[in-house]
Amino acid sequence: MTRPPTTLAIEVRRGASRRHLYLSGRLDAHQVPGFLAAAEPLAPATTLDLGGVTFMDSSGLAALVRLVRAASYGGQELEIVNVQDGVRLAMEITGLYGVLPIR
């Protein structure tokens, strides 16, 4: 049986008007500092693609909330895409699924 990755890989691509962050692996307390370092400061328009995220704990959810607040206060656009079932369930349980800018 193959074990899921215990780290978080982040690929950053910059387009003409939007920055894309593609995440894969686990977004947990150990990975949040690296995630925030890659994500902050936000571009005027940023997409977080969570298609490869296999696990997210409360620290990961808190990091997403932090970025959403920073975008809101800074007048930037932030969207979250490709949320997988396990991560979506964590967002639903905590009440964040309807609050976060998920497309």
MDAnalysis code that builds the backbone (N, CA, C; Angstrom):
import MDAnalysis as mda
import numpy as np

u = mda.Universe.empty(309, n_residues=103, atom_resindex=np.repeat(np.arange(103), 3), trajectory=True)
u.add_TopologyAttr("name", ["N", "CA", "C"] * 103)
u.add_TopologyAttr("resid", np.arange(1, 104))
u.add_TopologyAttr("resname", ["MET", "THR", "ARG", "PRO", "PRO", "THR", "THR", "LEU", "ALA", "ILE", "GLU", "VAL", "ARG", "ARG", "GLY", "ALA", "SER", "ARG", "ARG", "HIS", "LEU", "TYR", "LEU", "SER", "GLY", "ARG", "LEU", "ASP", "ALA", "HIS", "GLN", "VAL", "PRO", "GLY", "PHE", "LEU", "ALA", "ALA", "ALA", "GLU", "PRO", "LEU", "ALA", "PRO", "ALA", "THR", "THR", "LEU", "ASP", "LEU", "GLY", "GLY", "VAL", "THR", "PHE", "MET", "ASP", "SER", "SER", "GLY", "LEU", "ALA", "ALA", "LEU", "VAL", "ARG", "LEU", "VAL", "ARG", "ALA", "ALA", "SER", "TYR", "GLY", "GLY", "GLN", "GLU", "LEU", "GLU", "ILE", "VAL", "ASN", "VAL", "GLN", "ASP", "GLY", "VAL", "ARG", "LEU", "ALA", "MET", "GLU", "ILE", "THR", "GLY", "LEU", "TYR", "GLY", "VAL", "LEU", "PRO", "ILE", "ARG"])
u.atoms.positions = np.array([
    [0.845, -1.186, 0.000],
    [0.000, 0.000, 0.000],
    [0.889, 1.246, 0.000],
    [0.605, 2.171, -0.881],
    [1.376, 3.395, -0.982],
    [0.869, 4.410, 0.022],
    [1.790, 5.006, 0.757],
    [1.421, 6.028, 1.738],
    [1.330, 7.382, 1.058],
    [0.373, 8.213, 1.478],
    [0.271, 9.550, 0.893],
    [1.486, 10.390, 1.290],
    [1.792, 11.422, 0.500],
    [2.935, 12.268, 0.826],
    [2.761, 12.951, 2.181],
    [3.856, 13.117, 2.895],
    [3.805, 13.775, 4.202],
    [4.270, 15.218, 4.115],
    [4.553, 15.663, 2.921],
    [4.976, 17.046, 2.723],
    [4.009, 17.743, 1.781],
    [4.252, 19.010, 1.581],
    [3.423, 19.796, 0.670],
    [4.309, 20.324, -0.444],
    [3.938, 20.026, -1.674],
    [4.632, 20.576, -2.836],
    [3.815, 21.748, -3.356],
    [4.511, 22.825, -3.685],
    [3.841, 24.020, -4.188],
    [4.506, 24.431, -5.488],
    [3.712, 24.487, -6.531],
    [4.203, 24.971, -7.820],
    [3.542, 26.321, -8.078],
    [4.340, 27.313, -8.341],
    [3.828, 28.665, -8.579],
    [4.003, 29.002, -10.055],
    [2.923, 29.432, -10.669],
    [2.962, 29.887, -12.059],
    [2.375, 31.298, -12.103],
    [3.053, 32.148, -12.793],
    [2.589, 33.527, -12.920],
    [2.096, 33.764, -14.340],
    [0.858, 34.216, -14.435],
    [0.303, 34.589, -15.726],
    [0.351, 36.096, -15.876],
    [-0.220, 36.586, -16.946],
    [-0.222, 38.023, -17.198],
    [-0.991, 38.789, -16.128],
    [-2.088, 38.206, -15.658],
    [-2.914, 38.934, -14.700],
    [-3.238, 38.134, -13.440],
    [-2.715, 36.916, -13.316],
    [-3.082, 36.059, -12.181],
    [-1.902, 35.158, -11.827],
    [-1.745, 34.915, -10.530],
    [-0.741, 33.968, -10.056],
    [-1.480, 32.713, -9.604],
    [-0.981, 31.550, -10.009],
    [-1.577, 30.259, -9.660],
    [-0.621, 29.510, -8.739],
    [-1.155, 28.985, -7.644],
    [-0.392, 28.113, -6.763],
    [-1.047, 26.738, -6.805],
    [-0.292, 25.741, -7.240],
    [-0.778, 24.372, -7.323],
    [-0.194, 23.614, -6.142],
    [-1.068, 23.120, -5.258],
    [-0.630, 22.435, -4.052],
    [-0.882, 20.949, -4.173],
    [0.054, 20.156, -3.647],
    [-0.163, 18.711, -3.573],
    [0.513, 18.178, -2.317],
    [-0.158, 17.226, -1.690],
    [0.335, 16.639, -0.444],
    [-0.537, 17.046, 0.720],
    [0.089, 17.204, 1.870],
    [-0.628, 17.528, 3.104],
    [-0.435, 18.997, 3.464],
    [-1.525, 19.650, 3.816],
    [-1.445, 21.015, 4.335],
    [-1.818, 20.941, 5.807],
    [-0.785, 20.739, 6.632],
    [-0.994, 20.597, 8.075],
    [-0.079, 21.567, 8.812],
    [-0.054, 21.478, 10.128],
    [0.702, 22.422, 10.946],
    [2.170, 22.493, 10.548],
    [2.744, 21.384, 10.108],
    [4.153, 21.368, 9.721],
    [4.393, 22.078, 8.389],
    [3.386, 22.098, 7.533],
    [3.547, 22.645, 6.181],
    [3.066, 24.086, 6.036],
    [2.288, 24.579, 6.994],
    [1.702, 25.914, 6.879],
    [2.750, 27.019, 6.709],
    [3.849, 27.038, 7.473],
    [4.809, 28.131, 7.280],
    [5.342, 28.219, 5.843],
    [5.671, 27.102, 5.236],
    [6.145, 27.105, 3.854],
    [5.062, 27.528, 2.885],
    [3.834, 27.091, 3.150],
    [2.696, 27.472, 2.311],
    [2.487, 28.986, 2.352],
    [2.468, 29.560, 3.551],
    [2.254, 30.993, 3.667],
    [3.416, 31.781, 3.056],
    [4.629, 31.285, 3.185],
    [5.783, 31.958, 2.587],
    [5.645, 31.998, 1.064],
    [5.101, 30.935, 0.474],
    [4.914, 30.891, -0.974],
    [3.732, 31.746, -1.418],
    [2.698, 31.817, -0.583],
    [1.466, 32.502, -0.967],
    [1.498, 34.003, -0.684],
    [2.229, 34.416, 0.326],
    [2.244, 35.823, 0.717],
    [3.500, 36.509, 0.195],
    [3.421, 37.748, -0.202],
    [2.191, 38.525, -0.306],
    [1.388, 38.091, -1.530],
    [0.103, 38.283, -1.448],
    [-0.785, 37.887, -2.532],
    [-0.599, 38.801, -3.739],
    [-0.780, 38.229, -4.898],
    [-0.805, 39.008, -6.134],
    [-2.178, 39.678, -6.230],
    [-2.346, 40.634, -7.144],
    [-3.677, 41.237, -7.302],
    [-4.765, 40.194, -7.551],
    [-4.415, 39.100, -8.236],
    [-5.351, 37.996, -8.453],
    [-4.573, 36.695, -8.266],
    [-5.086, 35.846, -7.374],
    [-4.398, 34.593, -7.038],
    [-5.399, 33.449, -7.049],
    [-4.977, 32.324, -7.619],
    [-5.760, 31.093, -7.581],
    [-4.982, 30.053, -6.800],
    [-5.636, 29.458, -5.801],
    [-5.070, 28.330, -5.061],
    [-5.734, 27.070, -5.578],
    [-4.969, 26.222, -6.233],
    [-5.488, 24.963, -6.767],
    [-5.159, 23.858, -5.769],
    [-6.186, 23.344, -5.102],
    [-6.009, 22.318, -4.069],
    [-6.226, 20.912, -4.608],
    [-6.178, 20.739, -5.913],
    [-6.462, 19.455, -6.537],
    [-5.592, 18.309, -6.047],
    [-4.387, 18.592, -5.605],
    [-3.488, 17.538, -5.141],
    [-3.378, 17.441, -3.636],
    [-4.162, 18.222, -2.904],
    [-4.086, 18.192, -1.438],
    [-4.864, 16.987, -0.924],
    [-4.161, 16.104, -0.222],
    [-4.756, 14.865, 0.263],
    [-5.266, 14.969, 1.688],
    [-4.789, 15.974, 2.436],
    [-5.173, 16.132, 3.838],
    [-4.981, 17.583, 4.228],
    [-5.931, 18.098, 5.029],
    [-5.798, 19.440, 5.575],
    [-6.321, 19.429, 6.999],
    [-5.502, 19.910, 7.941],
    [-5.951, 19.984, 9.324],
    [-6.402, 21.413, 9.639],
    [-6.708, 21.676, 10.899],
    [-7.212, 22.992, 11.292],
    [-6.192, 24.095, 11.025],
    [-4.905, 23.775, 11.092],
    [-3.874, 24.777, 10.791],
    [-3.920, 25.174, 9.315],
    [-4.139, 24.211, 8.450],
    [-4.271, 24.497, 7.028],
    [-5.502, 25.327, 6.744],
    [-6.608, 24.976, 7.392],
    [-7.832, 25.755, 7.224],
    [-7.629, 27.185, 7.714],
    [-6.949, 27.341, 8.859],
    [-6.678, 28.675, 9.398],
    [-5.805, 29.484, 8.439],
    [-4.859, 28.825, 7.780],
    [-4.010, 29.521, 6.812],
    [-4.839, 30.019, 5.633],
    [-5.796, 29.226, 5.181],
    [-6.676, 29.669, 4.096],
    [-7.491, 30.882, 4.527],
    [-8.031, 30.833, 5.739],
    [-8.810, 31.968, 6.258],
    [-7.925, 33.211, 6.327],
    [-6.687, 33.041, 6.772],
    [-5.745, 34.166, 6.852],
    [-5.544, 34.801, 5.476],
    [-5.370, 33.962, 4.457],
    [-5.172, 34.489, 3.104],
    [-6.421, 35.179, 2.573],
    [-7.579, 34.602, 2.859],
    [-8.837, 35.213, 2.410],
    [-9.003, 36.592, 3.049],
    [-8.713, 36.688, 4.335],
    [-8.811, 37.988, 5.023],
    [-7.814, 38.986, 4.450],
    [-6.579, 38.541, 4.216],
    [-5.561, 39.431, 3.659],
    [-5.989, 39.936, 2.285],
    [-6.553, 39.050, 1.472],
    [-7.023, 39.456, 0.145],
    [-8.158, 40.464, 0.268],
    [-9.068, 40.211, 1.172],
    [-10.206, 41.106, 1.356],
    [-9.749, 42.497, 1.804],
    [-8.855, 42.535, 2.782],
    [-8.356, 43.816, 3.286],
    [-7.484, 44.537, 2.264],
    [-6.791, 43.769, 1.429],
    [-5.884, 44.371, 0.460],
    [-6.500, 44.658, -0.889],
    [-7.775, 44.346, -1.058],
    [-8.445, 44.593, -2.329],
    [-7.994, 43.651, -3.434],
    [-7.522, 42.463, -3.053],
    [-7.067, 41.486, -4.039],
    [-8.129, 40.423, -4.252],
    [-8.014, 39.720, -5.360],
    [-8.930, 38.622, -5.670],
    [-8.232, 37.305, -5.353],
    [-8.893, 36.470, -4.585],
    [-8.381, 35.144, -4.253],
    [-9.482, 34.138, -4.517],
    [-9.142, 33.069, -5.243],
    [-10.108, 31.999, -5.454],
    [-9.436, 30.674, -5.155],
    [-10.245, 29.742, -4.685],
    [-9.787, 28.392, -4.356],
    [-10.516, 27.439, -5.295],
    [-9.753, 26.563, -5.963],
    [-10.351, 25.653, -6.940],
    [-9.900, 24.217, -6.675],
    [-10.626, 23.278, -7.264],
    [-10.303, 21.846, -7.241],
    [-10.170, 21.270, -5.832],
    [-11.137, 21.578, -4.993],
    [-11.134, 21.054, -3.628],
    [-11.579, 19.594, -3.661],
    [-10.724, 18.706, -3.164],
    [-11.006, 17.270, -3.154],
    [-11.951, 16.910, -1.998],
    [-12.571, 15.750, -2.085],
    [-13.627, 15.353, -1.145],
    [-13.211, 15.426, 0.321],
    [-12.042, 14.909, 0.676],
    [-11.617, 14.908, 2.077],
    [-11.426, 16.309, 2.616],
    [-10.845, 17.171, 1.814],
    [-10.633, 18.560, 2.219],
    [-11.968, 19.291, 2.255],
    [-12.818, 19.034, 1.267],
    [-14.156, 19.652, 1.254],
    [-14.933, 19.276, 2.503],
    [-14.829, 18.015, 2.921],
    [-15.526, 17.566, 4.122],
    [-15.036, 18.332, 5.356],
    [-13.730, 18.526, 5.473],
    [-13.190, 19.301, 6.604],
    [-13.724, 20.733, 6.567],
    [-13.822, 21.302, 5.377],
    [-14.352, 22.658, 5.244],
    [-15.827, 22.709, 5.610],
    [-16.579, 21.693, 5.209],
    [-18.009, 21.652, 5.531],
    [-18.232, 21.486, 7.026],
    [-17.481, 20.599, 7.656],
    [-17.641, 20.347, 9.097],
    [-17.373, 21.612, 9.899],
    [-16.385, 22.382, 9.477],
    [-16.022, 23.596, 10.209],
    [-16.851, 24.810, 9.803],
    [-17.713, 24.659, 8.799],
    [-18.544, 25.764, 8.348],
    [-17.830, 26.712, 7.395],
    [-16.638, 26.347, 6.931],
    [-15.881, 27.233, 6.053],
    [-16.210, 27.060, 4.578],
    [-16.839, 25.969, 4.213],
    [-17.075, 25.716, 2.790],
    [-17.920, 26.814, 2.161],
    [-18.899, 27.313, 2.854],
    [-19.735, 28.378, 2.321],
    [-19.141, 29.761, 2.478],
    [-18.035, 29.873, 3.222],
    [-17.416, 31.158, 3.501],
    [-16.213, 31.429, 2.600],
    [-15.429, 30.398, 2.343],
    [-14.231, 30.545, 1.521],
    [-14.615, 30.743, 0.050],
    [-13.812, 31.472, -0.718],
    [-14.134, 31.743, -2.130],
    [-13.794, 30.547, -3.026],
    [-14.604, 29.509, -2.931],
    [-14.360, 28.273, -3.669],
    [-15.127, 28.324, -4.988],
    [-14.431, 27.990, -6.054],
    [-15.055, 27.978, -7.377],
    [-14.976, 26.587, -7.934],
])
